[in-house]
Amino acid sequence: MDAPLNVEDPPRDEILRTALELDASAYDAAFIALAKIYNCPLINAERSTTPWVIKLGKHAVTLSSP
C-alpha cells in the first residue's frame, strides 16, 4: 500500500478524438489515449475482433482467458 500512485487525466479533446477515430467508448478511449501519450502498449481483455483493438494493431496487447 506504500507504492507510489500517479493519477493522470488525458486531455478531454484527446479522449473524444480517440473515441471517434477508433469507434471506442469514452471509457476505453481514455485508456487508449493514455497509452498513446506514454507510448506504451495497452494491455486489455477485449476480444481480438473488437474494432478499436484491430485498429490499434500491435499497440493493443489482448490477454487471453485461461
PDB file of N, CA, C and O in Angstrom:
ATOM      1  N   MET A   1       0.802  -1.191   0.000  1.00  0.00           N
ATOM      2  CA  MET A   1       0.000   0.000   0.000  1.00  0.00           C
ATOM      3  C   MET A   1       0.852   1.265   0.000  1.00  0.00           C
ATOM      4  O   MET A   1       0.318   2.368  -0.113  1.00  0.00           O
ATOM      5  N   ASP A   2       2.143   1.122   0.122  1.00  0.00           N
ATOM      6  CA  ASP A   2       3.011   2.287   0.129  1.00  0.00           C
ATOM      7  C   ASP A   2       3.557   2.608  -1.260  1.00  0.00           C
ATOM      8  O   ASP A   2       4.377   3.513  -1.417  1.00  0.00           O
ATOM      9  N   ALA A   3       3.100   1.866  -2.265  1.00  0.00           N
ATOM     10  CA  ALA A   3       3.586   2.107  -3.621  1.00  0.00           C
ATOM     11  C   ALA A   3       3.111   3.473  -4.101  1.00  0.00           C
ATOM     12  O   ALA A   3       1.991   3.884  -3.798  1.00  0.00           O
ATOM     13  N   PRO A   4       3.956   4.175  -4.846  1.00  0.00           N
ATOM     14  CA  PRO A   4       3.531   5.482  -5.364  1.00  0.00           C
ATOM     15  C   PRO A   4       2.411   5.310  -6.394  1.00  0.00           C
ATOM     16  O   PRO A   4       2.361   4.319  -7.123  1.00  0.00           O
ATOM     17  N   LEU A   5       1.542   6.272  -6.433  1.00  0.00           N
ATOM     18  CA  LEU A   5       0.430   6.246  -7.370  1.00  0.00           C
ATOM     19  C   LEU A   5       0.333   7.600  -8.054  1.00  0.00           C
ATOM     20  O   LEU A   5       0.266   8.639  -7.397  1.00  0.00           O
ATOM     21  N   ASN A   6       0.327   7.575  -9.360  1.00  0.00           N
ATOM     22  CA  ASN A   6       0.134   8.792 -10.140  1.00  0.00           C
ATOM     23  C   ASN A   6      -1.242   8.747 -10.763  1.00  0.00           C
ATOM     24  O   ASN A   6      -1.615   7.751 -11.383  1.00  0.00           O
ATOM     25  N   VAL A   7      -1.984   9.796 -10.608  1.00  0.00           N
ATOM     26  CA  VAL A   7      -3.299   9.903 -11.237  1.00  0.00           C
ATOM     27  C   VAL A   7      -3.155  10.841 -12.427  1.00  0.00           C
ATOM     28  O   VAL A   7      -2.704  11.979 -12.294  1.00  0.00           O
ATOM     29  N   GLU A   8      -3.545  10.342 -13.580  1.00  0.00           N
ATOM     30  CA  GLU A   8      -3.416  11.114 -14.815  1.00  0.00           C
ATOM     31  C   GLU A   8      -4.761  11.227 -15.505  1.00  0.00           C
ATOM     32  O   GLU A   8      -5.504  10.249 -15.588  1.00  0.00           O
ATOM     33  N   ASP A   9      -5.069  12.377 -15.984  1.00  0.00           N
ATOM     34  CA  ASP A   9      -6.260  12.606 -16.790  1.00  0.00           C
ATOM     35  C   ASP A   9      -5.815  13.047 -18.170  1.00  0.00           C
ATOM     36  O   ASP A   9      -5.250  14.130 -18.324  1.00  0.00           O
ATOM     37  N   PRO A  10      -6.064  12.213 -19.185  1.00  0.00           N
ATOM     38  CA  PRO A  10      -5.693  12.654 -20.526  1.00  0.00           C
ATOM     39  C   PRO A  10      -6.577  13.831 -20.930  1.00  0.00           C
ATOM     40  O   PRO A  10      -7.699  13.955 -20.438  1.00  0.00           O
ATOM     41  N   PRO A  11      -6.098  14.679 -21.801  1.00  0.00           N
ATOM     42  CA  PRO A  11      -6.907  15.813 -22.259  1.00  0.00           C
ATOM     43  C   PRO A  11      -8.236  15.334 -22.849  1.00  0.00           C
ATOM     44  O   PRO A  11      -8.278  14.358 -23.598  1.00  0.00           O
ATOM     45  N   ARG A  12      -9.308  16.030 -22.504  1.00  0.00           N
ATOM     46  CA  ARG A  12     -10.642  15.623 -22.965  1.00  0.00           C
ATOM     47  C   ARG A  12     -10.753  15.622 -24.478  1.00  0.00           C
ATOM     48  O   ARG A  12     -11.431  14.771 -25.053  1.00  0.00           O
ATOM     49  N   ASP A  13     -10.094  16.564 -25.123  1.00  0.00           N
ATOM     50  CA  ASP A  13     -10.163  16.580 -26.583  1.00  0.00           C
ATOM     51  C   ASP A  13      -9.486  15.360 -27.182  1.00  0.00           C
ATOM     52  O   ASP A  13      -9.893  14.876 -28.239  1.00  0.00           O
ATOM     53  N   GLU A  14      -8.455  14.861 -26.512  1.00  0.00           N
ATOM     54  CA  GLU A  14      -7.770  13.651 -26.981  1.00  0.00           C
ATOM     55  C   GLU A  14      -8.659  12.422 -26.786  1.00  0.00           C
ATOM     56  O   GLU A  14      -8.673  11.520 -27.624  1.00  0.00           O
ATOM     57  N   ILE A  15      -9.395  12.391 -25.682  1.00  0.00           N
ATOM     58  CA  ILE A  15     -10.322  11.279 -25.447  1.00  0.00           C
ATOM     59  C   ILE A  15     -11.392  11.270 -26.539  1.00  0.00           C
ATOM     60  O   ILE A  15     -11.673  10.224 -27.125  1.00  0.00           O
ATOM     61  N   LEU A  16     -11.980  12.415 -26.810  1.00  0.00           N
ATOM     62  CA  LEU A  16     -13.023  12.500 -27.833  1.00  0.00           C
ATOM     63  C   LEU A  16     -12.477  12.135 -29.205  1.00  0.00           C
ATOM     64  O   LEU A  16     -13.098  11.367 -29.940  1.00  0.00           O
ATOM     65  N   ARG A  17     -11.325  12.679 -29.548  1.00  0.00           N
ATOM     66  CA  ARG A  17     -10.706  12.380 -30.843  1.00  0.00           C
ATOM     67  C   ARG A  17     -10.447  10.874 -30.977  1.00  0.00           C
ATOM     68  O   ARG A  17     -10.730  10.280 -32.018  1.00  0.00           O
ATOM     69  N   THR A  18      -9.912  10.270 -29.927  1.00  0.00           N
ATOM     70  CA  THR A  18      -9.605   8.838 -29.938  1.00  0.00           C
ATOM     71  C   THR A  18     -10.878   8.012 -30.054  1.00  0.00           C
ATOM     72  O   THR A  18     -10.926   7.049 -30.820  1.00  0.00           O
ATOM     73  N   ALA A  19     -11.911   8.382 -29.297  1.00  0.00           N
ATOM     74  CA  ALA A  19     -13.181   7.650 -29.342  1.00  0.00           C
ATOM     75  C   ALA A  19     -13.776   7.681 -30.750  1.00  0.00           C
ATOM     76  O   ALA A  19     -14.229   6.655 -31.257  1.00  0.00           O
ATOM     77  N   LEU A  20     -13.775   8.850 -31.373  1.00  0.00           N
ATOM     78  CA  LEU A  20     -14.338   8.979 -32.715  1.00  0.00           C
ATOM     79  C   LEU A  20     -13.481   8.270 -33.758  1.00  0.00           C
ATOM     80  O   LEU A  20     -14.005   7.618 -34.662  1.00  0.00           O
ATOM     81  N   GLU A  21     -12.181   8.398 -33.631  1.00  0.00           N
ATOM     82  CA  GLU A  21     -11.254   7.799 -34.596  1.00  0.00           C
ATOM     83  C   GLU A  21     -11.311   6.275 -34.565  1.00  0.00           C
ATOM     84  O   GLU A  21     -11.261   5.625 -35.609  1.00  0.00           O
ATOM     85  N   LEU A  22     -11.416   5.704 -33.352  1.00  0.00           N
ATOM     86  CA  LEU A  22     -11.345   4.250 -33.209  1.00  0.00           C
ATOM     87  C   LEU A  22     -12.695   3.590 -32.954  1.00  0.00           C
ATOM     88  O   LEU A  22     -12.768   2.373 -32.779  1.00  0.00           O
ATOM     89  N   ASP A  23     -13.762   4.385 -32.930  1.00  0.00           N
ATOM     90  CA  ASP A  23     -15.093   3.866 -32.633  1.00  0.00           C
ATOM     91  C   ASP A  23     -15.095   3.132 -31.290  1.00  0.00           C
ATOM     92  O   ASP A  23     -15.571   2.003 -31.176  1.00  0.00           O
ATOM     93  N   ALA A  24     -14.551   3.806 -30.286  1.00  0.00           N
ATOM     94  CA  ALA A  24     -14.441   3.243 -28.933  1.00  0.00           C
ATOM     95  C   ALA A  24     -15.290   4.062 -27.967  1.00  0.00           C
ATOM     96  O   ALA A  24     -15.637   5.208 -28.253  1.00  0.00           O
ATOM     97  N   SER A  25     -15.616   3.474 -26.837  1.00  0.00           N
ATOM     98  CA  SER A  25     -16.341   4.224 -25.806  1.00  0.00           C
ATOM     99  C   SER A  25     -15.399   5.269 -25.217  1.00  0.00           C
ATOM    100  O   SER A  25     -14.181   5.167 -25.367  1.00  0.00           O
ATOM    101  N   ALA A  26     -15.956   6.261 -24.554  1.00  0.00           N
ATOM    102  CA  ALA A  26     -15.115   7.275 -23.903  1.00  0.00           C
ATOM    103  C   ALA A  26     -14.251   6.621 -22.834  1.00  0.00           C
ATOM    104  O   ALA A  26     -13.099   7.012 -22.647  1.00  0.00           O
ATOM    105  N   TYR A  27     -14.788   5.634 -22.134  1.00  0.00           N
ATOM    106  CA  TYR A  27     -14.038   4.908 -21.107  1.00  0.00           C
ATOM    107  C   TYR A  27     -12.803   4.250 -21.721  1.00  0.00           C
ATOM    108  O   TYR A  27     -11.688   4.432 -21.232  1.00  0.00           O
ATOM    109  N   ASP A  28     -13.006   3.486 -22.794  1.00  0.00           N
ATOM    110  CA  ASP A  28     -11.876   2.837 -23.459  1.00  0.00           C
ATOM    111  C   ASP A  28     -10.928   3.868 -24.052  1.00  0.00           C
ATOM    112  O   ASP A  28      -9.709   3.710 -23.984  1.00  0.00           O
ATOM    113  N   ALA A  29     -11.486   4.918 -24.632  1.00  0.00           N
ATOM    114  CA  ALA A  29     -10.669   5.949 -25.271  1.00  0.00           C
ATOM    115  C   ALA A  29      -9.748   6.649 -24.280  1.00  0.00           C
ATOM    116  O   ALA A  29      -8.651   7.062 -24.654  1.00  0.00           O
ATOM    117  N   ALA A  30     -10.168   6.790 -23.028  1.00  0.00           N
ATOM    118  CA  ALA A  30      -9.311   7.418 -22.020  1.00  0.00           C
ATOM    119  C   ALA A  30      -8.051   6.584 -21.808  1.00  0.00           C
ATOM    120  O   ALA A  30      -6.950   7.129 -21.723  1.00  0.00           O
ATOM    121  N   PHE A  31      -8.210   5.270 -21.722  1.00  0.00           N
ATOM    122  CA  PHE A  31      -7.052   4.400 -21.534  1.00  0.00           C
ATOM    123  C   PHE A  31      -6.194   4.327 -22.797  1.00  0.00           C
ATOM    124  O   PHE A  31      -4.966   4.288 -22.719  1.00  0.00           O
ATOM    125  N   ILE A  32      -6.841   4.308 -23.948  1.00  0.00           N
ATOM    126  CA  ILE A  32      -6.104   4.297 -25.214  1.00  0.00           C
ATOM    127  C   ILE A  32      -5.283   5.579 -25.339  1.00  0.00           C
ATOM    128  O   ILE A  32      -4.115   5.538 -25.728  1.00  0.00           O
ATOM    129  N   ALA A  33      -5.894   6.711 -25.011  1.00  0.00           N
ATOM    130  CA  ALA A  33      -5.187   7.997 -25.092  1.00  0.00           C
ATOM    131  C   ALA A  33      -3.982   8.015 -24.158  1.00  0.00           C
ATOM    132  O   ALA A  33      -2.914   8.497 -24.535  1.00  0.00           O
ATOM    133  N   LEU A  34      -4.144   7.496 -22.944  1.00  0.00           N
ATOM    134  CA  LEU A  34      -3.010   7.450 -22.013  1.00  0.00           C
ATOM    135  C   LEU A  34      -1.891   6.569 -22.549  1.00  0.00           C
ATOM    136  O   LEU A  34      -0.715   6.908 -22.423  1.00  0.00           O
ATOM    137  N   ALA A  35      -2.253   5.446 -23.143  1.00  0.00           N
ATOM    138  CA  ALA A  35      -1.228   4.563 -23.718  1.00  0.00           C
ATOM    139  C   ALA A  35      -0.488   5.274 -24.843  1.00  0.00           C
ATOM    140  O   ALA A  35       0.726   5.124 -24.983  1.00  0.00           O
ATOM    141  N   LYS A  36      -1.220   6.053 -25.650  1.00  0.00           N
ATOM    142  CA  LYS A  36      -0.574   6.809 -26.726  1.00  0.00           C
ATOM    143  C   LYS A  36       0.340   7.898 -26.162  1.00  0.00           C
ATOM    144  O   LYS A  36       1.462   8.081 -26.634  1.00  0.00           O
ATOM    145  N   ILE A  37      -0.144   8.613 -25.157  1.00  0.00           N
ATOM    146  CA  ILE A  37       0.638   9.697 -24.565  1.00  0.00           C
ATOM    147  C   ILE A  37       1.938   9.166 -23.964  1.00  0.00           C
ATOM    148  O   ILE A  37       2.994   9.782 -24.112  1.00  0.00           O
ATOM    149  N   TYR A  38       1.856   8.028 -23.289  1.00  0.00           N
ATOM    150  CA  TYR A  38       3.031   7.455 -22.638  1.00  0.00           C
ATOM    151  C   TYR A  38       3.783   6.469 -23.532  1.00  0.00           C
ATOM    152  O   TYR A  38       4.753   5.844 -23.102  1.00  0.00           O
ATOM    153  N   ASN A  39       3.326   6.338 -24.782  1.00  0.00           N
ATOM    154  CA  ASN A  39       3.998   5.487 -25.757  1.00  0.00           C
ATOM    155  C   ASN A  39       4.239   4.079 -25.219  1.00  0.00           C
ATOM    156  O   ASN A  39       5.356   3.563 -25.250  1.00  0.00           O
ATOM    157  N   CYS A  40       3.163   3.476 -24.728  1.00  0.00           N
ATOM    158  CA  CYS A  40       3.265   2.122 -24.194  1.00  0.00           C
ATOM    159  C   CYS A  40       2.100   1.297 -24.738  1.00  0.00           C
ATOM    160  O   CYS A  40       1.079   1.852 -25.144  1.00  0.00           O
ATOM    161  N   PRO A  41       2.252  -0.025 -24.746  1.00  0.00           N
ATOM    162  CA  PRO A  41       1.152  -0.850 -25.241  1.00  0.00           C
ATOM    163  C   PRO A  41      -0.029  -0.807 -24.274  1.00  0.00           C
ATOM    164  O   PRO A  41       0.145  -0.590 -23.075  1.00  0.00           O
ATOM    165  N   LEU A  42      -1.209  -1.013 -24.800  1.00  0.00           N
ATOM    166  CA  LEU A  42      -2.410  -1.059 -23.980  1.00  0.00           C
ATOM    167  C   LEU A  42      -2.762  -2.522 -23.753  1.00  0.00           C
ATOM    168  O   LEU A  42      -3.205  -3.206 -24.675  1.00  0.00           O
ATOM    169  N   ILE A  43      -2.568  -2.998 -22.543  1.00  0.00           N
ATOM    170  CA  ILE A  43      -2.913  -4.370 -22.194  1.00  0.00           C
ATOM    171  C   ILE A  43      -4.400  -4.379 -21.861  1.00  0.00           C
ATOM    172  O   ILE A  43      -4.860  -3.599 -21.027  1.00  0.00           O
ATOM    173  N   ASN A  44      -5.141  -5.256 -22.511  1.00  0.00           N
ATOM    174  CA  ASN A  44      -6.591  -5.256 -22.352  1.00  0.00           C
ATOM    175  C   ASN A  44      -7.139  -6.675 -22.372  1.00  0.00           C
ATOM    176  O   ASN A  44      -6.427  -7.629 -22.684  1.00  0.00           O
ATOM    177  N   ALA A  45      -8.413  -6.794 -22.034  1.00  0.00           N
ATOM    178  CA  ALA A  45      -9.094  -8.085 -22.040  1.00  0.00           C
ATOM    179  C   ALA A  45     -10.225  -8.106 -23.065  1.00  0.00           C
ATOM    180  O   ALA A  45     -11.148  -8.914 -22.964  1.00  0.00           O
ATOM    181  N   GLU A  46     -10.149  -7.223 -24.041  1.00  0.00           N
ATOM    182  CA  GLU A  46     -11.163  -7.172 -25.093  1.00  0.00           C
ATOM    183  C   GLU A  46     -10.986  -8.352 -26.053  1.00  0.00           C
ATOM    184  O   GLU A  46      -9.936  -8.993 -26.091  1.00  0.00           O
ATOM    185  N   ARG A  47     -12.018  -8.612 -26.807  1.00  0.00           N
ATOM    186  CA  ARG A  47     -11.900  -9.616 -27.861  1.00  0.00           C
ATOM    187  C   ARG A  47     -10.967  -9.082 -28.941  1.00  0.00           C
ATOM    188  O   ARG A  47     -10.912  -7.877 -29.189  1.00  0.00           O
ATOM    189  N   SER A  48     -10.253  -9.971 -29.566  1.00  0.00           N
ATOM    190  CA  SER A  48      -9.331  -9.532 -30.630  1.00  0.00           C
ATOM    191  C   SER A  48     -10.080  -9.012 -31.840  1.00  0.00           C
ATOM    192  O   SER A  48      -9.471  -8.419 -32.730  1.00  0.00           O
ATOM    193  N   THR A  49     -11.398  -9.221 -31.896  1.00  0.00           N
ATOM    194  CA  THR A  49     -12.209  -8.745 -33.010  1.00  0.00           C
ATOM    195  C   THR A  49     -12.861  -7.388 -32.719  1.00  0.00           C
ATOM    196  O   THR A  49     -13.583  -6.855 -33.561  1.00  0.00           O
ATOM    197  N   THR A  50     -12.610  -6.832 -31.539  1.00  0.00           N
ATOM    198  CA  THR A  50     -13.149  -5.515 -31.203  1.00  0.00           C
ATOM    199  C   THR A  50     -12.530  -4.494 -32.155  1.00  0.00           C
ATOM    200  O   THR A  50     -11.311  -4.476 -32.324  1.00  0.00           O
ATOM    201  N   PRO A  51     -13.345  -3.648 -32.778  1.00  0.00           N
ATOM    202  CA  PRO A  51     -12.812  -2.728 -33.801  1.00  0.00           C
ATOM    203  C   PRO A  51     -11.611  -1.898 -33.351  1.00  0.00           C
ATOM    204  O   PRO A  51     -10.636  -1.789 -34.095  1.00  0.00           O
ATOM    205  N   TRP A  52     -11.655  -1.309 -32.150  1.00  0.00           N
ATOM    206  CA  TRP A  52     -10.518  -0.475 -31.761  1.00  0.00           C
ATOM    207  C   TRP A  52      -9.268  -1.301 -31.490  1.00  0.00           C
ATOM    208  O   TRP A  52      -8.155  -0.802 -31.653  1.00  0.00           O
ATOM    209  N   VAL A  53      -9.432  -2.557 -31.079  1.00  0.00           N
ATOM    210  CA  VAL A  53      -8.269  -3.435 -30.877  1.00  0.00           C
ATOM    211  C   VAL A  53      -7.614  -3.717 -32.228  1.00  0.00           C
ATOM    212  O   VAL A  53      -6.390  -3.684 -32.357  1.00  0.00           O
ATOM    213  N   ILE A  54      -8.433  -3.990 -33.213  1.00  0.00           N
ATOM    214  CA  ILE A  54      -7.916  -4.244 -34.555  1.00  0.00           C
ATOM    215  C   ILE A  54      -7.185  -3.006 -35.082  1.00  0.00           C
ATOM    216  O   ILE A  54      -6.092  -3.115 -35.636  1.00  0.00           O
ATOM    217  N   LYS A  55      -7.798  -1.821 -34.906  1.00  0.00           N
ATOM    218  CA  LYS A  55      -7.202  -0.582 -35.407  1.00  0.00           C
ATOM    219  C   LYS A  55      -5.891  -0.237 -34.708  1.00  0.00           C
ATOM    220  O   LYS A  55      -4.999   0.348 -35.322  1.00  0.00           O
ATOM    221  N   LEU A  56      -5.763  -0.597 -33.416  1.00  0.00           N
ATOM    222  CA  LEU A  56      -4.511  -0.312 -32.698  1.00  0.00           C
ATOM    223  C   LEU A  56      -3.400  -1.279 -33.084  1.00  0.00           C
ATOM    224  O   LEU A  56      -2.221  -0.975 -32.903  1.00  0.00           O
ATOM    225  N   GLY A  57      -3.767  -2.433 -33.610  1.00  0.00           N
ATOM    226  CA  GLY A  57      -2.769  -3.402 -34.058  1.00  0.00           C
ATOM    227  C   GLY A  57      -1.839  -3.833 -32.941  1.00  0.00           C
ATOM    228  O   GLY A  57      -2.288  -4.228 -31.865  1.00  0.00           O
ATOM    229  N   LYS A  58      -0.545  -3.756 -33.198  1.00  0.00           N
ATOM    230  CA  LYS A  58       0.450  -4.240 -32.235  1.00  0.00           C
ATOM    231  C   LYS A  58       0.502  -3.401 -30.961  1.00  0.00           C
ATOM    232  O   LYS A  58       1.135  -3.811 -29.988  1.00  0.00           O
ATOM    233  N   HIS A  59      -0.141  -2.249 -30.944  1.00  0.00           N
ATOM    234  CA  HIS A  59      -0.136  -1.405 -29.753  1.00  0.00           C
ATOM    235  C   HIS A  59      -1.157  -1.860 -28.721  1.00  0.00           C
ATOM    236  O   HIS A  59      -1.161  -1.365 -27.594  1.00  0.00           O
ATOM    237  N   ALA A  60      -2.023  -2.798 -29.096  1.00  0.00           N
ATOM    238  CA  ALA A  60      -3.003  -3.381 -28.162  1.00  0.00           C
ATOM    239  C   ALA A  60      -2.609  -4.823 -27.898  1.00  0.00           C
ATOM    240  O   ALA A  60      -2.560  -5.636 -28.820  1.00  0.00           O
ATOM    241  N   VAL A  61      -2.331  -5.138 -26.654  1.00  0.00           N
ATOM    242  CA  VAL A  61      -1.973  -6.493 -26.256  1.00  0.00           C
ATOM    243  C   VAL A  61      -3.172  -7.077 -25.536  1.00  0.00           C
ATOM    244  O   VAL A  61      -3.508  -6.656 -24.429  1.00  0.00           O
ATOM    245  N   THR A  62      -3.816  -8.046 -26.165  1.00  0.00           N
ATOM    246  CA  THR A  62      -5.010  -8.653 -25.605  1.00  0.00           C
ATOM    247  C   THR A  62      -4.642  -9.892 -24.823  1.00  0.00           C
ATOM    248  O   THR A  62      -3.981 -10.794 -25.337  1.00  0.00           O
ATOM    249  N   LEU A  63      -5.075  -9.928 -23.574  1.00  0.00           N
ATOM    250  CA  LEU A  63      -4.844 -11.106 -22.738  1.00  0.00           C
ATOM    251  C   LEU A  63      -5.868 -12.164 -23.093  1.00  0.00           C
ATOM    252  O   LEU A  63      -7.049 -11.867 -23.278  1.00  0.00           O
ATOM    253  N   SER A  64      -5.414 -13.378 -23.183  1.00  0.00           N
ATOM    254  CA  SER A  64      -6.359 -14.462 -23.480  1.00  0.00           C
ATOM    255  C   SER A  64      -6.814 -15.100 -22.173  1.00  0.00           C
ATOM    256  O   SER A  64      -6.053 -15.176 -21.208  1.00  0.00           O
ATOM    257  N   SER A  65      -8.053 -15.553 -22.152  1.00  0.00           N
ATOM    258  CA  SER A  65      -8.564 -16.195 -20.944  1.00  0.00           C
ATOM    259  C   SER A  65      -8.028 -17.623 -20.869  1.00  0.00           C
ATOM    260  O   SER A  65      -7.765 -18.245 -21.898  1.00  0.00           O
ATOM    261  N   PRO A  66      -7.867 -18.142 -19.651  1.00  0.00           N
ATOM    262  CA  PRO A  66      -7.293 -19.493 -19.499  1.00  0.00           C
ATOM    263  C   PRO A  66      -8.174 -20.578 -20.049  1.00  0.00           C
ATOM    264  O   PRO A  66      -7.815 -21.754 -19.988  1.00  0.00           O
TER     265      PRO A  66
END
